[in-house]
Structures are given as C-alpha cells and as structure tokens.
Amino acid sequence: MKITEYAISKRVTVYVLVVLMVLAGTSTYMALPREASPDIEIPFIIVKTAYIGASPEDVENLVTRKIEKKLQGLENVKDMYSTSAEGISTIQIAFIAGIDIDDVLQKVKDKVDLAKQDLPGDAEDPIVSEVNFSNIPIMIVNMSGDYGLVRLKEVAEDLSDEIEVVPGVLEVRLAGGLEREVKVDVDPDRLAVYEMSLQDVVDAIQRENVTLPGGSMDIGSYRYSVRVPGEVQEVSEIAGLVIKAANGRPVYIRDIAEVTYGFAEPASYARLNAQPCVSLSVIKRSGENLIEISDSVKELLTELQPRFPLGTMVSVQGDQSEDIRMMVKDLENNIMSGLILVVAVLFFFMGFRNAVFAGVAIPLSMLISFVVIDAMGMTLNMVVLFSLILALGMLVDNAIVIVENIYRHVQNGKSRADGAYVGTSEVAIPVITSTLTTLCAFAPMIFWPGIMGEFMKYLPITLIVALSSSLVVGLIMNPTFCASFMRVDPVTGDDSRLNRVLDRYQVVLDQALDRPGRTILLACSTLVGVIVIYGVLGHGVEFFPDVDPRKAYV
C-alpha cells in the first residue's frame, strides 16, 4: 500500500509522530473529565404549580386544565401527563428526542406565562424545570452531632459555602435541620371584634420592619450617609407594633395575636442510621472531572473537621466517583494485562522483540483514541469506559496478522524494509475489510432512536474510534517498527513448533474440502441446532441483566 510504503521510507517522521501521539494521548487521558453517565439532553419538562389548601378536583379544574389548554399548541410533543393532588399540580411533557431542549424550555415558559392570568390569585407561580443528568448529586455529605438541629443546620450552611468554592461544583443542596422563625398566631375572633383583616396585620409588620435611607450629610470635609434603621431586633418589638387606631385607641399586634419565637415548618427531613442529620447534595458542573471534584471535597472535609463543633460526625454517601474510579482502574489493568498476554503468546513464535511490535498496538491505539475522544467533546463516562474495555481484545488483531506476515517474509530471505512492505501489502485488504465489517456491526447503533439511543450511541462511536486507531497503527506504525528493528530466526528444516497440531488440522481441512456438500450441510445443521437449543433452553431477552443492586432508592 502507498501509505505503508511512504511510512517505511519516512521512518523518522513516523517515530516523531509516535512520540507526539504518546505525549498527546497521555496528557489527554490525564485531563479527560470523568463522569458517571454521558451528559445528554433529556426531552422531558415538568411544570409544577402549588395551590395550597385546594382539593384535587379544584386543582385539576382551576390550575391543571388551564395550563394544559395553553400547552396544547406546542410542537414535537410525544406525550403529556398531568397529576392533580391536594395543593399541587404537576404536568409532565415528553418531547421527541433530538430537539433543542433550551428552545423547547423557553417555549414552555412562554406558554405557562400566558396561562398565569387564568389561574386563581392565591395560586403560586408555576415552576418550569427540565430533567438533566447533570443535576444528579455526585455525592451526599451527611452531618450529625450531639447538639441541636438548629446549630447543626448553621454548621452545614457554612460547610455548603466552603464546598461551593471547590472548582467544578455547581451548587450544594441542603436537606434536614431546623430554622428559627417568628410566628404570629392571629385570633380570628379578636380580629373580627376590631373589624380588621389578616392583611392589615401583614401590612403593619411590613411597614414597621424596614430600614429607610436618609440621604447624606456634609460635616466639614467629610460626607456621611444617613439611614433610619427600623428592622425588628427582638420578638417583643413585633408584639408592640401598632396595626391601626380603632375609635381613637391604638390596636397593637399583641391585642389580637400571640407572637412566639419558634421553629419553621421543616421543608425536608434527613436521617442517617435512623438519627436526624443534615445532608448536603453536591451537584457538579457539566463536563467537569467527577473524580477530581470528589477528591477535592473529601480533602476539604478532612481540613475542616477540626473546626467543627465537638461531637460533629461527617460521612459521605452515594459517592459516584467510586464506580468511575473502579472502571478506570479496570481499563488500565486490562491494557497492561492484554499487552503482557499478547507479548507472552507471540514470544514463543517470533521472539520477545517481535512480540512487542504487535503488543504495542494496544497502548498506541488507546492513546490515539483518547485524543480523538477529547477532540469530539466526549468524556470518560461509564459507557465510554465500557466500550474501551470491550474494544481491547480487538485492538491487537490487525497488528498480529501484519507482524506475523512480515516476520514470515523476512524469515524467507527478504530485507526488513521489503518484508515490511510486501508483508503488509499482502494482508492490507483483508485487514481493512475485517475491520470495516466489525465497524458495520456497531455503526447502526448510532441511529438508535429515543433517549436510550442518545445514551447508548457513545458505545458504537467509541468502538469505531478505537478500532480505526488500531487500523492506523497496524498499517503505518507496526510496519515501520518491523522495518527498523525486526529480528528473525533462520529457517530450519523443522521450524514449526506446532507440527503435530498443524498435521491434524490439515487432515480435517482436507476432508472438509473433499466433501464440500457435506461440510456446508453440517454447518447449516449446526446453525439450526443452536437456534433450536436456544429456543428450548434460553431464558428470554432482557435489556439489562438482572443483578443484585448495591444501593436502593425509595
């Protein structure tokens, strides 16, 4: 082939290219973001509207149907579901996969804004949100202690501020704990006696609990800003606020209400091992390195531990970096073990040096794949890592065929350069064809429709990149290495170490070729038999294997 001939004639250029690819691939591999799952757009939008105190029937008629009517005009809608429960309306909209989720989200918000004027006045504004894998917490930090939940919540809020400073962290969501709250419990009977409404009480508190700017004052060469502080500092001040005057007599809040300093109604609860705690869910930015963020957060927790109140216990749950770290380690172990096994097997037939020429195809193909994966904007997530592990066993096939054929020609008397060119040219078409047939087997998965197709398309893409890289290594780099460094044993009268096996194989092969009809019939019978056996003994088809889970979410 021309490309092989050019590579052999420009060996120094190929060696420089190999060095550059090793450096670029290693650097890219170290910098590639690690994620639990691919960052895909899920065409799923949720509209939630709170209507506190309303029955499910009222929520459906006054809220859900009003919003649904406006949403009917949306395009590319696959399904629309709605749930009307006590005090809450939920509308779920599923769109066709492949649309621009940002554009659709804005259109839904516009439709919901048009529906607001038809909603009851005391209903809260609808909340429009999208479903995104990036919003799944990468880890949950739980804090507990032998002191009150109020103090624990304050400590957790301070820790949340520290974690949000970590590079790559988008936000930290808190759950659990208690917050202080001033409660004004109004007596409806007293309110009726003074002929007042609940809004009068609200207006009085808002009117008095405010700080007003007073401009500025020049004194000498200095200018001072003036403000009138009026914010409430003590609970007793609220009880002494005047609502209005009735019959010339001021009516205070304490006359119609009881003011207490208690706890706010908990919006969420968090427990660890049946004990109350405060949990902090860490959300990372899209495309950031999950493992580095996890390590940084753990280092921060270790650093801040001495500053926490005595008796504070901090634990990390649901750390997604553990699974990714394990898969990355499996990939590295498989690369090394594959290289060792290939070299060990070929060592008995071609010697150690020649075996290394074939084995080096594994790391070189992987490094080239990392560069291409990074250029395509992909990350090292669970699907990509699985695909790379799956491709490992196929990366060395092309190199073994090419190196062995070159070895045969050089052993028969050709020079290393001629042997490398002729040996590669003889098997180039079969090698390319076999690689293309493998790629064609995975290529249709790229066009898998739906959300699952968006998720799983990274598998065929990664396999195509890895196998194409191995083809480049086999046709360019392996022949160049062989042309420069290959050593062969001289041909002897008994140069085969597998004579017995080959002799038996030749007998079977001769019989098959002498009786082609019987051979084809046997092959067809075997195929039919396997299909029948699978139909009788098979356990059906399932999308994912049924394995025991390590975690359970209720």
N, C-alpha and C positions, 0 to 999 in steps of 0.2 A: 504493500500500500504506500501511496505517496507520503502520507503523514508519518508513517513509521520510518521510511527511508530518510525523510528530512530530519526526524528526531535523532536518528543514528548518526547522521552527518554533522549535526549541530549538538553534540553531546554536552558541551559546556553550558550552552543555553538551557538545555533540559535540566542539568544539575542545579543551575541558578533558580530555575522555575520551581524545582522540588524544594529547595531551601526556602524560597519565598512562600510556597504553599504551606510548608511545615510551620513557619513562623506565623503566617496569617491565620492558619487553621487553629493553632494553639491559642493565639491571642483571642480569636473569635470565640472559641469554646469556653474560655475563662470568662468572657464578657457576656455571653448569651444569657438573656433573662430566663430564670427558671420559674415555671408556673405549674399549678396543679392541673389546669384544663385550658384548652385553647380559648382565646378571647374572641368569641363570636357574637354576632348580633342576634338576639332572640326577638322575633317579631311579635312581641306579646306586651300589651299595655293594660294597666289596671287603673280604673277610676274609682276612688273611694270618696263617699260623702257622708259625713256624720250629721244625724238629725236626732239629737239627744231627746229621749223620752217618748219618741214616736213608736207606734206599734208597727209590726212588719207590713200590715196592709197599708198604713199611711205612708210608710217609707216607699213602698212599691208605687203607689198611685201619685204621690206628691213629689217624689225625687227620681226614682229609677226610671219610670216611664218618660218623664220629662227629658232626662239626659239621653236616653236611648233614642228618642224621636229625633234629636239633633244629630246623633251619631250615625243615623241610617244612611246619610249621604256620603260616607267615607268610601273610598275606593280600595281595592285589593284586600278586602276583609274576608278572611276564611271562616271564622266563627265568632259569635258574640254571646257571652254568657252573663247572666246577672243574678245576684243574690240579694234579697231584701230581708234583713234581720232586724231585730229590735234596735233602733237607734243608728243603724249603719246600712248604707247601700254600697254594693260592690259590683262593678261592671268589668268583665274581663274581655278584651278584644284580641283575637289572634289573627295576624295578617299573613299573607303569603310570604314564604321565605325568599330572601334575596332583595327585599325592598330597603330603601334608606330609612333606618329607624328614626334618625333625627328629624327627617322631614315629616314622617308619619306622626311622631310625637307632637310636633308643633301643630299639625292639623287637628289632632285630637284636642289639644288645649284650646285651639280656636273654637271648635265646636262646643266644648264644655263652657267656655266663656259666654257663648250665645245662649246657653241653657240656664245660666245663673239667674237671669231676670224672671224666669218662670218658677224658680224654686222658692219655698217658704222663706220668709225673712229671718227666722230663727235657726235655719239650717246653716251649717258651716260651709265654707267654700270647698268645692271638690278638690281632691288631691290627685293629680295625674302622674303616674310613675311608670317606668319601664322595668322589665326583668333583665338583669345583667349578671353574668357570672363574676364580673369584677367586684360586685357588691357582696359576694360571699366572704365572710371573715376568714382570714388565713390562720388565725389563732385566737383563742379566748383566754384572757388573763383573769383569773379569779382571785379576789382579795377577801380575806376573812380575818377576824380578830376577836379578842375577848373584851371589846369595848363596844359602844353603841353604834347602831347603823348610821346615825347622823354623822358622827365623826368619821366612820368608815367611808361614807359617801364623799366627804370632803377630801380625804386622802386619795380616794380613787379619782376624783376630778383633777387633783394636782398631778397624779400619775398620767392621766389621759393627756394633759397638756404636754408632758415630757415626751410621751410616745409619739404624739403628732408631729414633733420636731424631727423624728427619725426620717432620714431620706427615703422616699418611696412610699411612706404611709399617707393615705388619703384622708382618713378620719378614724376616730375611735368612738364607738357607741357604748354608752353605759346602760346597764340594767341592774335593778335592785337598789337597796338602800332607802333611806328616808330623808325628806327635806322638810325644814321648818316652814310653817305657814300661819299667817294670822287669819283667824276665822271670825266672821261677823255673822252670828246667827240671829236673824231678824224674826221677831214675834209678829206674825200676821195680824193678830187681834190688836196689839198696840199700834201697829201701823194703820189699821183701819180707824182707830179712835182719833188719831191725829190727822186723818184724811190725807195720808201720804202714800206714795208708791215706792216699790223697791228701787226704781230708777233714781228717785230723789236721794236715797242713801248712797247709791253708786256715785252720783254726781257730786255729792258732798265730799266723799273721800277723795275723788279725783281732783276736785277743786282745791282742796287743802294740802294734798300731798304732792307739792310741786315746788321747784326752785326757779325763781324768776331772775333773768339778767337785769341789771340796773345801769348798764352803760359803763362809763369810765369817769374818773375824777383826776384832775391835774392838781398836784400838790408840789409846788416848787418845780424842780426839773424832772420830776417823776410822774408817771401816769399809772393810776391804779384802776383795775377793773372792779366793778361793783356788782354784787349779786345778792339777792334776797333768799336765803335758804329757808325752805318751808317743808322739806321732806320729813316724814314721820320717823322718829328715832325710837320711841317707846310705844308699847301696846296701849298704855293708858292714854296716850295722846289721841288715839283713834276714838276711844270712848268719849272723849271730851269735845269732839268736833260737833259744830252746830249744823243741823240739817237745814232748818228754816225756822222762822218765828211763827207761832200759832197763837192768835189772839194777844199779840204783844209779848208773848213769852217764848224765849228760845227753846227749841226742842233739840236735845242732844242725842247722839247715837246711843248712849247708854240708857236712854229712856225707852227705846224700842228694840234694842238688840243686846246680845251678850257677846263681848269681844274676848277671845281667848287666843293664846299663842300655842298652837299645837303642831300637828304633822299633816302634810299634804297627803291626799289620797294616792297611794302608790300606783304609778303608771306601769310598773313592771316588777317582777319578783325574780330573784336569782338565788339558787341554793347549790351547795357543793357538799356531797355526802350528807344530805338531809339537814345541813346547817345553813342559816342565812349568810349570804355573801353579796358582794358587788362584782359583776362581771364586766369586762372591757373587751368588746369585739373589735379586733384590729382589721381594718379594710385597707388593702394596698392599692396603689395606682395601677392602671392598666399598663402592661408591658414592663413592669419593674421586676427585679430579681427577688423571687419569693424567699429563697434560702438566705440571701444577704439580709433582707428585712427581718426575718425570723431571728437570725443570729444577733443582729443589732438590738432588737427588742429584748432578747434574753440577757445580753450584756448590760443593757440599761437597767433591767430589773435587779441584776446582781450588784450593780453600782449603787442603786438607790435603796437597797434593802436595809443598810444600817440607819438610814434617815427616816424610815417608817416608825410609827409608834410601837412601843414594846408589845409583843404579842401578835403582831401582824404576820399573817401567813399568805404567801403568794404562790399560786400554782398555775401552770399553763396547760390548757386542754385544747383538743382539736387542732393541733399543730400540723398543717398541711405540708410543711417542709420535710417532715419525716418520710412521707411516701415518696416525694420527689428526690430527696437525698438517697433513698434506697434504690430508686430506679437509675439514678445517675451512677451510683456505685456498681450496680449490675451491668450497666453499659460498659464502664471502664474495665470491670473484671472479665466480661465476655470478649472485649477487644484483646486483652492480654492473653486469656486462655486460648482464644482462637488462633492468635499468632503463634503461640507455643505449640499447639497441636499440629498446625499446618507444617511448621518447620520440622517437628519431630517425625511426622509421617514421611515427608519428602526427603528427609535426611538419609533414609535407608536406600533411596533410589538415585538421588542426584548429589548427595553430599550436603554439608551444612551451608556453605556459601550459596549454592544454587537454590537451596530450600528457602533461604532468607529472601531471595528475589521474589518468590511467589508470596511468601508470608507478609512482606512489606506492603502488599496491596491493601491489606485490611486497614492499618492506620492511615495510609495515604488517602485512601478513598473516604474514610471518615473525616479527615481534616478538610478535604475539598468539600465534602457535604456540609460541614459546619459553616464554611464561608458562604456557600450558596444559600443555605437556610437563613443565615443572618441577612444576606442581601435581599431575600424575599420578604423580610419583615416578620419572620416566624420566630417563635420562642421554643425553648426546650420544655415542652409540657408532656403530660403523661402519654398522649397519642404519638407525638414525635419520638419520644424515647422508646416506646414500644416498637415503633416502626424501624428505628435504627437497630434495635436488638434483633428484630425479625430479619433484617437485611444482612446481618453479619455473616450468616452462613453462606450467603450467595456472593459476597464480595470477592472471595478468593477464587471462584470457579474459573473466571476468564484468565486470571494470572497463571493458574496451574496448567491449563491447556496450552497457553502460549509458551511458558517457560519450558515445559516438558518437550514441546516440539522443537524449540530452539536447541535444547540440550541434545536431542537426537541428531539434528543436522551437524552440530559441532562435533559430536562424538564420531560421526561418519566421515569426518575429514575437512569440513568447511571451516573457514576462518570464523572468528566470533562475530564479526560485523556481517559477513554474508549469511552465516547461520541465523543471526537475529532477524535479518530482513526476510530471508526465504521462509524461515520457520513461522514468523508472524504472518506473512502474506498468505501462506497455505491455509491457516485456520482463521484468518480475519473475518471472512464472510460468515462461516458457521458461528463464530463467537458473537458477532454483531447480531446475527439472526436470532440466536438463542436468547440474547439479552432483550431484543425487541419483543420476542414472544412473551417473555416474563413481564415486561412493561405493559404489554397489551392486556395481560390478565388483570392488572391492577388499575389501568387507566379508566375504565368505566366507572369506578367508584368515585372519581372526581365529580361526576354528574349526578351523584346520588341526591335526590330532591329532599326538601324539607330541612328542619332544624338538625336532624341527625346527620343529614348529608353535609351540612356546614361544619358539623363537629368532626365527622369521620374523614373528610376529604384530605386532612393532613396526613393520613396514613398512606394513601397512594402517592401523594406528592413527595413525601419523604422517601419512599421506596424508589420512586423514579429518579430522584436526585442521587441517592446513594448508588444505585446500580449503574447509572450513567457515569458517575465518577469512577466506578471500578472499571468501566469500559475504557475511559480515558487513560487510566493508569496502565491497563493491560496493553493498549496499542501504542502508547508513547513512552512511558517510563520504564516498564519491565524490559522491552527490547533494548533500550539504551543501557540499562544496568547490565544486561547479559552481554551486550557487545563490548563492554569495557572490563568486566570482572569475572565472567563465567569461566569455571574450570571444569574439565570433564575427565573421566577415567578412560583409559584407552580401551578400544573394542577388543574383546577376547572371544575365544570360541564358545565360552559359556558365560555370557554377560548378563543373562537373565536370572534374577533371584526368585522368580515366580514360575519356573518352568513347569512344575507339576500342575499348578493351578491353571496355567495357560493351556497346557496339553488337554486337560479335562474340558476346559471351556471350548477348545477347538473341536473336540469330538461332538459336544452338544450343538455347537453352531453349525457344523457340517450336516448333522441330522436335520436341523431345522431348515437349512437351505435346500436339502434334497427333497423335503416334503413340505413345500410352501403352503399347499391347501390345508394340510393337517395342522400346521403351525398357526395359520390365520383362524381356523376353526377353534383351536384351543384357546387362543387369545379372546375371541368373541365369547366363548363359553365361560371363560373366567370372568369377563366383564358382567355378563348376565348373572352369573352365580353370585358375584359380590353384591349386585343390586338386590337380588332376591334375599340374600342373607341379611343385608341391612334393613330391608323392609320387614323381615320377620323379627330380627333381634334388635333393631335400632330403637332408641328411646325418644325419637321425635327430633324436632328442630326448635331451638330457642335462641333468642338474640344474644343473651349473655349467660354464661354458665352459672348454675345455682351453687353458690359458695356461702359458707358461714360468715356473716358480717362481723367486723371487729368493732363497729360502732352502730348505735341505734339512735334515731331521732324520732321523738314522739311529738 
